[in-house]
Amino acid sequence: MASDLKLELLSAEHLRDVALLEKECFIEPWSEKSLEMLLADSGFGIAASLDGKVVGYCGVIIALDEGQITDIAVSGAYRRRGIGMEIVKQMIYESAKRGISVLYLEVRESNRAARELYRACGFEECGVRKGFYRRPTEDAVLMNYKIV
């Protein structure tokens, strides 16, 4: 992994780049306005940058002592370099600082690479949401990470 990777809390200055990353990575991307609302409400995110360019990010919505991970994304040109793992580790650290005791996420059943990444970071599969995703319709695997 690149040693000049910069991980920082997601801020308003990142939102335009993150919205573009959402469009690159997801069929149903979050808009810049939705991302802005995430930060304004009870959420936070992590931005990963190389040479001043946002190449990855994640977002978390907080409800009491639980965190729901909205998305974790790494630009296609930067995958398989350990950036996703670094984002997840930083997100877990920041969640613990905020008193979150458990993190949840959904991932497409067919997204083996993401499921392997989450397992490598300590997440466990804990359920299935039938027909959760559209375009195409697919089940979601529910995963959690207990922060203790």
N, C-alpha and C positions, 0 to 999 in steps of 0.2 A: 504494500500500500504506500501511496505517496506520503512522504514525511511532512509535506507542507499542507496537509489537509487541515482546514480550520473548521472547528465545530463551535457553534454559538447559538444562543437562544434566538429563535425566530423573531424578527422584528418587522415593522412596516417597510423598511428598506428592502427586505427580501421578497415581499409578496408578489411583485410583478414576475420575478424570475421563477418563483415557486408555482405560480399559476401556469406559466409556460411548461414547467416540468410536469405538472398535473396533466396537461393536454398531451404531452409526449407519452406518458406512462399509463394513462387510464382511459377507459371507454367513456366513463361518466366522471369527468374531472370536477374538482372543486373550482369555483370561480375565484378571482381575486377578492371580490366582495365577501364571499363565504369565508375565505381564509382570514380576512380582516375581522369578521365577526368572531371567529375562533379565538383570536388574540384578545378581542374586546371583552369576551365573556370569560368563562372560567377555564381557559385552555392555555396551552403553550406549545411550542414546537422547537425543533432543533434544525438548524440549517448547516449543511456541509458545503464548504467552498474550497475550490482549488484555483489559485491564481485569480482570485476575485470573482470567479464564476460559481454560482450555486449549481452543484452537481447532484445534490441529494437533500432530502429533508424528511421529517416526520412531524405529525401533529397529534396532540393528546387533548381530549376533553375530560375535565375533572368533574366528578360528582361525588361529593363527600370524600371518602377515602379510596375511591376507585378511579382508575383512568381507562378511558376508551381510546385506543389508538385509531385515529381516523385513516391515516395513510402513511406508508413508508415507501419512499421512491428514490431510486438512483437512476440518473440519466443512462440510457443504453450504452453510450460510449465509455462509461466509467464503471460498468458492472464488473464483478469478479475481481475486484481489487481490495476487498475488505472494507469498503466505505459503508455499506449497509450495516455490517456488524458494528462498526464504530458509532454509527448513528444510534443504533439500538442500545448499545452500552451507555452512551451519553443520556439517552432518553430515560433509561432505568435510573441512572444516577440523579437526574433532575426530578424524576417522579418521587424518589425516596426523600429528597430534600423538601418536597411539598407535602409529605405525610401520606402519600398514596401507598396503600397496602397491597393492592393487586391491580394488575394491568390486563386488559382484555383486547383481543383483536379478532377480526374475521379475515380469512384468506381463502381464495378460490381453491377448491379441492384439487384442481389440476395444476396449481402453482407449486410444484415440488421444490423448486429452488428456494422460494420464500419460506415454505414450511421447514425446510432443512436449516435455513438461516435462523429462524425463530427457535427451533429446537436446540441448535448449537448455542444460542444465547440463554437457554434455560426455560423457554416457554414449553408448556405442555398442552396437548390437545385435550379438550374437555367437553366437546359437543359438536353438533352439526346443525346448521340452519338450512333447512331444505329450501331450494329454489331462491336463495337469498340474492344471487346475482342475476342480472339481465344482460342480454346482448353478449354472449349467449346465456341462457338460463343455466345456472349451475349452483350446486350446493356450496355453502361456506363451511369451512372447518373453523370452529371457535377454539381459540387458544388463550391460555392465561399464564401470567408470571406472578408469583407471590413474592412480594418484597418483605423480608423479615430481618 
